[in-house]
Amino acid sequence: MAPEARLLDLPSMKALNHPLRTQLFNELAAHGPATATTLADRVGESTGSTSYHLRQLEKHGFIEEVEGRGNGRERWWRRVPVAVQTNYSDTPAGVAAARLVATGSNDFAEQIVREFIARDQETMDARWRDASDLSVAIMRLRPEELVELMDGLHAVVETFRQRHVLDDDSDADTKRVFVRLAAVPIFDHEPQGS
């Protein structure tokens, strides 16, 4: 069974489609809680700009303030811990917005993989280098088998997700780990709509 997910409506998809908001959202997802100032330094924007866009992400429920961290002027933000899914609605605007969110998510995933590959593998902790995996499997499945496969993979991922609190870095042997599950049909040059 796939973990609980938030199905985005059109206004939420439009809010997330802003390039800086997407970048801020991905920074918080990949690196954990941060302030507007820290994020501004990471993405090369002004603190005022990042603060505004963080408030927009909060307004649409993508991020939240970290309770008990920071002070009146310094607010810490984190990504809301829920899977985000787009809904390819039947409206042209809904399809376009979902496509943009999916593209941004894919670009982020590709960036994470490129950064791993570009790292100096010889100086990387051998345990993390050897545990990492970049693999592809191509198989022939029926749609219901693809659902069964993804439900099983999501269930396994969820058991591991529950072992550690994502923003708790007190265990020095843990790191944030990027896991990418992608399962899509290969259309073998079929015309669209087939």
N, C-alpha and C positions, 0 to 999 in steps of 0.2 A: 504494500500500500504506500503510495506517495505521501510525503509529509504534507501537513497543512500548508496551503498556499493561498496567497492573496491574488485574486484575479483582478487585474487592473481595468478600470473603466476608462472611457475616452478622456475625461479631464485629467486623470492621473497619468495616463500615457503621454498626454501633451505636456504636462508639467515635467515629466522625467526626460522628455526629448530635448530639452535645452542642453547644448554641449557642455557647459560648465557644470550644470546640475548632475549630468551623467557622470562627469569626471569626479565630482565631489562624492557622489554616491558610491562609485567604484573604489575611491581611495578609502572611504570608511569601511567598505566591505573587505578590502584586501589587507588593510593595515590596522584596523581597529579604531577606537575612540580618538578624537582629536579636536582641537579648538579651531576656530575660524582662522586664527593667525597661523597656526601650523599648516593648515590646509592651503592658505594663501601662498605660503612659501613653497609648498610642494607643487602647486599648479601654476605658479607665476602670475597670480592675480592679486588685487588689493584686498585687504581684510574687509573693507566695506562691501565689496562685490561678493566675496565668499559668504559673509554674514547674511546678506540679502538672500542669496540663493539657498543657503542652508535653511533659512526660515521658510522658504517656499517648499523645500523638500519635507520639512516638518509639517507644514500645513496639509500636505497630501499624504502624510503618514508613512513616508519612506525612512525617515530618521527620527530620533528622539534625543532629548537632552539626557545626559548621564546624571542621575540623581546623586547628590552628595559629593560631586567632583567639581572643582573649580570654585569660583567666587562670583560675586555680583556682576563683575565685568567680564570674567573669563568663563565662557560656557563650553562645556565638553559635549560633543555629539557622537552618536553611534548609529549605525544602520539598525533598523528594526529587524529583529531576528525572525524573519519569515521568508519563505520562498516567494518570489514574484513571478507571476505568469501573465502573459498577454492574452487577450481574447481577440481573435481574428473575426470581428463582427462582419456582418454583411454590408455595412456601409463603406463607401470608399474612404471616408475619413478614418474610420476604425481600422481598416486594413492598412492604410498608410501609417497610422500611428503605431500599430503593432509591429509593422515591418521596421520602423525606425528604432523602436525599443529593442527588438531582436538583433538588429544590426549593431547597436551600441553594446549590447551584451556580448555578442560574438567578437567585436573589436577588442573589448576588455579581455576576454578569454585568450585571444591570440596574443595580446600584449604580455600577459602573465607567462604564457608558454615561451615566447621569444626571449623574455628576460631570464627565464630558467636556462634556456639553451645558451644564451650569451655569457652566462656566469663562467668564471674560471673553474672548470670541473676538477682540476687538480688541487685547488685550495679549498674546495667545498668539503664540509664534513662528510666523510665517506659513508656514514650511516644514512644521511639524507640523500646523497647522490645515488647510492645503491637501492634505496627504498623507492625512489622516484620512478615513474613509469610513463612513457609516452607510447601508446599503442593504438592500433586501429583494428577493428574486426568488421569484415563485411560478410553478411549472411543473407539468406533468403528467408523471409518471414511473412506470415499473414498479418493483417492489422491487429487482430486480437492477440497474436503472439508477441508483437512489438509492445503492446500494452502490458502483457504479462512480464516481459523482460524488464521494462522500465519500472514497473511496480516493484519487482524483486530487487533491482539495483537501488532504488530509492529506499526500500526497507533496510537494506544492508547499510547504506550511507547513514540513515537515521540512527541506527544502533551505535555507530561510531560518533556521530554528532553529539549524542547525549552523554558521552563519557567525560567530556570536559566543557567547562563554560568558556565560550569563545573569547570573551574579553578578559579572562583570568590568566595572567602570564606568570603566576607564582610557581608553576612547575617548569623548571628550566629545560627539561627534556622535551617539552612540547613546542611546536611552532604552528602558526596558521598554515593550513594546507589547502591548496586549490585543487578541487576535484571537478573534472568536467565530464559530464555524461551527455553525449549527443547521439540521438538515434533518429535518423530520417531516411525516408525511402530514396533510392537512386532511380531517377526516371528514365535512364537510357534513351535520351533524345525523343521521348514521347511528347506530342504536342500538349500544351497546357490545357487542362480541363479533362484529361484522360483519367 
